[in-house]
Amino acid sequence: MWFSVVIPTYNRLPILRQCLAALEAQDLSTAPEVEGYEVVVVDDGSTDETVAALRRAAYPHLYLLQQDHGGAAMARNCGVKAARGNVIVFIDSDLVVVKGFLAAHARALQRHWRRHGNRLCFTYGAVINTSNFARPTSEPHKLTDLSWAYFATGNVAIDRQLLLQSGLFDTGFRQYGWEDLELGERLRQLDVVLVRCPEAVGYHWHPPFRLQQVPQLVQQEKERARMAWVFYRKHPSFRVRMIIQFTWLHLLLWQALTLGGLLNAHTMGPLLAALVRRGRPGWALEVLRLHLNRVYVQTVFAEAQHQRWQTPQPS
């Protein structure tokens, strides 16, 4: 077994350095079946010092690729096609992993392959969110870190040939969100099984919430909603409707929780500011999610209505 860790990156040099250092420190002693690994970083047109810094740095396992800014889906496809390994591991460039990360994925994959006599599976590691840049791996596991997603590229390992058979990522997802879950729908159709691998822990770093981020977060939710509609158009099933919250129940839920929009970024501003001042930026972000979720769901419905008007009707 040979691992290729594929990492798309865009203007994240400080945390990327920690990500790469953690990957260089991997302990494979508990997974003798692993012959080796490479780290394929695909720079997605960064405008910071990422490329120059990586070229100067001494990362023995690093294989650096570059592309014009085309999005995470295109970058991951580029990495998979160039990879030399027979197993692909996807992580994000702001993920700092534990020393036994690759070994844990290897053991879980091998167990399933031997038990079932095929490679129709992928392993899904644990992702713990943190805003502690100095010591990201010191963050405890929290209830909010649980994910019910089937295939999310923050921390998964999968057979390379299986990925190629699935068709890789759809590069039509050029804005934020859903390209990995859409690939997951195609993997489901191939009867690919999710295997939980909690020992393969990655710490997902993001900066503490600041009030100045609100417009960016609102824009991100609108982009996510537009990509959700692309996802649904490709897979118009009830399950995907539920995944993307494209139901009247979801619309009514977020309307009710925000009192019809009375609770929004502006009206909740003083509360958000007070929480940030008191050192509770995480709480502030969770409160803001009431407004963000309403924006997202409303945009999904608006996009659906727009697309219906754009679609020619039969005469």
C-alpha positions as CSV (number, residue, x, y, z in Angstrom):
1,M,0.0,0.0,0.0
2,W,1.3,3.4,-1.0
3,F,-0.4,6.6,0.2
4,S,-0.8,9.8,-1.8
5,V,-2.1,12.6,0.5
6,V,-3.8,15.1,-1.8
7,I,-4.1,18.7,-0.4
8,P,-5.6,21.6,-2.4
9,T,-4.5,25.0,-1.0
10,Y,-5.2,28.6,-1.6
11,N,-3.5,31.4,0.4
12,R,-3.1,29.4,3.6
13,L,0.6,29.3,4.0
14,P,0.9,29.7,7.9
15,I,-1.4,26.8,8.7
16,L,-0.2,24.8,5.7
17,R,3.2,24.7,7.2
18,Q,1.8,23.1,10.3
19,C,-0.2,20.7,8.1
20,L,2.9,19.6,6.2
21,A,5.1,19.3,9.4
22,A,2.5,16.9,10.9
23,L,2.5,14.8,7.8
24,E,6.3,14.6,7.7
25,A,6.2,13.3,11.3
26,Q,4.0,10.2,10.5
27,D,4.7,7.0,12.4
28,L,4.0,4.0,10.2
29,S,5.3,1.4,12.7
30,T,1.9,0.0,13.4
31,A,1.0,-0.4,9.7
32,P,3.7,-2.6,8.1
33,E,1.6,-2.9,4.9
34,V,2.3,0.8,4.1
35,E,5.3,0.9,1.8
36,G,5.5,4.7,1.8
37,Y,3.7,7.9,1.1
38,E,3.8,11.2,-0.7
39,V,2.1,14.5,0.0
40,V,0.7,16.1,-3.2
41,V,0.0,19.8,-2.6
42,V,-1.9,21.4,-5.4
43,D,-1.6,25.2,-5.2
44,D,-4.9,26.7,-6.6
45,G,-3.4,30.0,-7.9
46,S,-2.4,31.4,-4.5
47,T,-1.4,35.1,-4.4
48,D,0.6,34.8,-1.2
49,E,4.1,33.3,-0.7
50,T,2.9,29.7,-0.7
51,V,4.7,28.5,-3.9
52,A,7.9,30.2,-3.2
53,A,8.0,29.1,0.5
54,L,7.3,25.5,-0.4
55,R,10.0,25.4,-3.0
56,R,12.5,26.7,-0.4
57,A,11.3,24.3,2.4
58,A,12.7,20.9,3.1
59,Y,9.7,18.5,3.0
60,P,11.0,15.1,1.8
61,H,7.5,13.8,1.0
62,L,6.2,16.9,-0.8
63,Y,5.2,16.9,-4.5
64,L,4.1,20.4,-5.4
65,L,1.7,21.1,-8.3
66,Q,0.3,24.4,-9.5
67,Q,-2.8,25.5,-11.4
68,D,-4.6,28.7,-12.2
69,H,-7.4,29.4,-9.6
70,G,-10.1,27.0,-10.5
71,G,-11.5,25.7,-7.3
72,A,-11.0,22.7,-4.9
73,A,-12.6,20.2,-7.2
74,M,-10.2,20.9,-10.1
75,A,-7.3,20.9,-7.7
76,R,-8.2,17.6,-6.2
77,N,-8.6,16.0,-9.6
78,C,-5.2,17.4,-10.6
79,G,-3.7,15.8,-7.5
80,V,-5.3,12.4,-8.0
81,K,-4.2,12.2,-11.6
82,A,-0.6,13.0,-10.7
83,A,-0.5,10.8,-7.7
84,R,1.7,7.7,-7.6
85,G,0.0,6.0,-4.7
86,N,-2.7,3.3,-5.0
87,V,-4.6,4.9,-2.0
88,I,-5.6,8.5,-2.0
89,V,-6.1,10.5,1.2
90,F,-7.9,13.8,1.0
91,I,-7.4,16.4,3.7
92,D,-7.6,20.2,3.6
93,S,-4.6,22.5,4.0
94,D,-5.8,23.7,7.4
95,L,-5.9,20.2,8.9
96,V,-3.1,19.2,11.4
97,V,-3.1,15.4,11.9
98,V,-1.8,13.1,14.6
99,K,1.3,11.0,14.2
100,G,-0.6,7.8,13.7
101,F,-3.0,9.3,11.1
102,L,-1.9,7.4,8.0
103,A,-1.3,4.2,10.0
104,A,-4.9,4.3,11.3
105,H,-6.3,4.7,7.8
106,A,-4.2,1.9,6.6
107,R,-5.3,-0.6,9.3
108,A,-9.0,0.2,8.8
109,L,-8.8,-0.1,5.0
110,Q,-6.9,-3.4,5.2
111,R,-9.4,-4.9,7.7
112,H,-12.3,-4.1,5.4
113,W,-10.5,-5.3,2.3
114,R,-9.7,-8.6,3.8
115,R,-13.1,-9.1,5.4
116,H,-15.1,-8.3,2.3
117,G,-12.7,-9.4,-0.5
118,N,-13.0,-6.1,-2.3
119,R,-12.0,-2.4,-2.1
120,L,-15.5,-0.9,-2.2
121,C,-15.0,1.3,0.9
122,F,-13.4,4.4,2.1
123,T,-12.3,5.3,5.6
124,Y,-13.5,8.5,7.3
125,G,-11.4,9.9,10.1
126,A,-12.3,12.3,12.9
127,V,-12.2,16.1,12.4
128,I,-11.9,18.3,15.5
129,N,-12.4,22.0,15.0
130,T,-10.1,24.4,16.7
131,S,-9.0,28.1,16.6
132,N,-5.9,27.4,18.6
133,F,-3.1,28.1,16.1
134,A,-0.2,27.6,18.5
135,R,-1.4,24.2,19.7
136,P,-4.2,22.9,17.4
137,T,-3.9,19.3,18.6
138,S,-4.7,20.3,22.2
139,E,-8.3,20.9,21.4
140,P,-10.7,18.4,23.0
141,H,-13.4,16.6,21.0
142,K,-16.7,18.4,21.1
143,L,-20.3,17.5,20.3
144,T,-20.3,20.1,17.5
145,D,-17.4,18.2,15.8
146,L,-19.7,15.2,15.0
147,S,-20.5,14.9,11.3
148,W,-23.1,12.8,9.6
149,A,-21.8,13.4,6.0
150,Y,-21.3,10.4,3.9
151,F,-18.2,11.6,2.0
152,A,-16.4,14.7,3.0
153,T,-12.9,15.5,1.9
154,G,-11.7,16.9,5.2
155,N,-10.3,13.5,6.2
156,V,-10.9,10.4,4.0
157,A,-8.9,7.6,2.4
158,I,-10.0,5.6,-0.7
159,D,-8.6,3.3,-3.3
160,R,-7.3,5.4,-6.3
161,Q,-8.9,3.1,-9.0
162,L,-12.2,3.4,-7.3
163,L,-12.0,7.1,-7.4
164,L,-11.1,7.1,-11.1
165,Q,-14.0,4.7,-11.7
166,S,-16.4,7.1,-10.0
167,G,-15.4,9.9,-12.4
168,L,-13.6,12.2,-9.8
169,F,-14.9,15.6,-8.8
170,D,-17.3,17.6,-10.9
171,T,-15.4,20.8,-11.8
172,G,-18.7,22.5,-12.4
173,F,-18.7,23.2,-8.6
174,R,-16.6,26.3,-8.9
175,Q,-18.0,28.1,-5.9
176,Y,-18.1,27.0,-2.2
177,G,-19.4,23.7,-1.2
178,W,-21.0,20.3,-2.1
179,E,-18.5,19.0,-4.7
180,D,-17.4,16.2,-2.2
181,L,-20.9,15.2,-1.2
182,E,-21.9,15.1,-4.9
183,L,-19.0,12.7,-5.6
184,G,-20.3,10.8,-2.6
185,E,-23.6,10.2,-4.3
186,R,-21.8,8.6,-7.2
187,L,-19.8,6.4,-4.8
188,R,-23.1,5.3,-3.2
189,Q,-24.2,4.1,-6.6
190,L,-21.1,1.9,-6.8
191,D,-22.1,0.4,-3.4
192,V,-19.1,2.0,-1.7
193,V,-19.2,1.6,2.1
194,L,-18.2,4.2,4.7
195,V,-15.9,2.9,7.3
196,R,-15.4,5.1,10.4
197,C,-11.8,5.5,11.5
198,P,-11.8,7.6,14.7
199,E,-8.1,7.0,15.4
200,A,-7.2,9.0,12.2
201,V,-7.6,12.4,13.9
202,G,-7.2,15.7,12.2
203,Y,-7.5,19.1,13.8
204,H,-9.2,21.6,11.5
205,W,-7.9,25.1,12.3
206,H,-9.8,28.2,11.5
207,P,-9.2,31.7,12.9
208,P,-11.5,32.9,15.8
209,F,-14.7,34.5,14.7
210,R,-14.6,38.3,14.2
211,L,-17.5,40.6,13.5
212,Q,-15.7,41.8,10.3
213,Q,-16.2,38.3,8.9
214,V,-20.0,38.6,8.7
215,P,-20.3,39.8,5.1
216,Q,-17.9,37.2,3.9
217,L,-19.8,34.4,5.8
218,V,-23.1,35.6,4.3
219,Q,-21.6,35.6,0.8
220,Q,-20.2,32.1,1.5
221,E,-23.7,30.8,2.4
222,K,-25.1,32.3,-0.8
223,E,-22.5,30.5,-2.8
224,R,-23.1,27.3,-0.9
225,A,-26.8,27.6,-1.8
226,R,-26.1,28.0,-5.5
227,M,-23.9,25.0,-5.5
228,A,-26.6,23.1,-3.5
229,W,-28.9,23.6,-6.4
230,V,-26.3,22.3,-8.9
231,F,-26.0,19.2,-6.6
232,Y,-29.8,18.7,-6.6
233,R,-30.1,19.1,-10.4
234,K,-27.6,16.3,-10.8
235,H,-29.3,14.1,-8.2
236,P,-33.0,15.1,-7.8
237,S,-33.8,12.7,-5.0
238,F,-35.6,13.2,-1.7
239,R,-32.4,12.3,0.2
240,V,-30.5,15.1,-1.6
241,R,-33.4,17.5,-0.9
242,M,-32.9,16.7,2.8
243,I,-29.2,17.0,2.7
244,I,-29.3,20.5,1.1
245,Q,-32.4,21.5,3.2
246,F,-34.5,22.1,0.1
247,T,-37.9,21.4,1.8
248,W,-40.6,23.7,3.1
249,L,-40.0,22.2,6.5
250,H,-36.5,23.6,6.5
251,L,-37.6,27.0,5.2
252,L,-40.3,27.3,7.9
253,L,-37.9,26.0,10.6
254,W,-35.3,28.8,10.0
255,Q,-38.0,31.4,9.5
256,A,-39.4,30.4,13.0
257,L,-36.0,30.3,14.7
258,T,-35.1,33.8,13.4
259,L,-38.6,35.1,14.2
260,G,-39.2,35.7,10.5
261,G,-35.9,37.4,10.0
262,L,-36.0,39.7,13.0
263,L,-33.0,37.9,14.4
264,N,-30.3,38.8,11.9
265,A,-26.7,39.9,11.8
266,H,-27.7,43.5,12.4
267,T,-30.2,43.0,15.3
268,M,-27.9,40.4,17.0
269,G,-24.8,42.6,16.5
270,P,-24.6,43.8,20.1
271,L,-24.9,40.2,21.4
272,L,-22.3,39.0,19.0
273,A,-19.9,41.8,19.9
274,A,-20.4,41.1,23.7
275,L,-19.6,37.4,23.2
276,V,-16.5,38.2,21.2
277,R,-15.3,40.7,23.9
278,R,-15.8,38.1,26.6
279,G,-13.6,35.6,24.7
280,R,-16.5,33.5,23.4
281,P,-16.1,33.9,19.6
282,G,-17.2,30.3,19.1
283,W,-20.5,31.0,20.8
284,A,-20.9,34.1,18.8
285,L,-20.5,32.1,15.6
286,E,-23.1,29.6,16.7
287,V,-25.6,32.4,17.4
288,L,-24.9,33.9,14.0
289,R,-25.6,30.5,12.3
290,L,-29.3,31.2,12.9
291,H,-29.1,34.0,10.4
292,L,-26.7,32.3,8.1
293,N,-28.9,29.2,7.8
294,R,-31.9,31.3,7.0
295,V,-29.9,33.1,4.3
296,Y,-28.7,29.8,2.9
297,V,-32.2,28.1,2.7
298,Q,-33.8,31.2,1.3
299,T,-31.1,31.4,-1.4
300,V,-31.7,27.7,-2.3
301,F,-35.4,28.4,-2.9
302,A,-34.6,31.6,-4.8
303,E,-32.1,29.7,-7.0
304,A,-34.7,27.0,-7.7
305,Q,-37.3,29.6,-8.7
306,H,-34.8,31.4,-10.9
307,Q,-33.8,28.1,-12.6
308,R,-37.4,27.3,-13.3
309,W,-38.0,30.6,-15.0
310,Q,-34.8,30.1,-17.0
311,T,-35.9,26.6,-18.2
312,P,-37.9,26.7,-21.4
313,Q,-41.4,25.3,-21.0
314,P,-42.9,22.9,-23.5
315,S,-45.4,24.6,-25.9
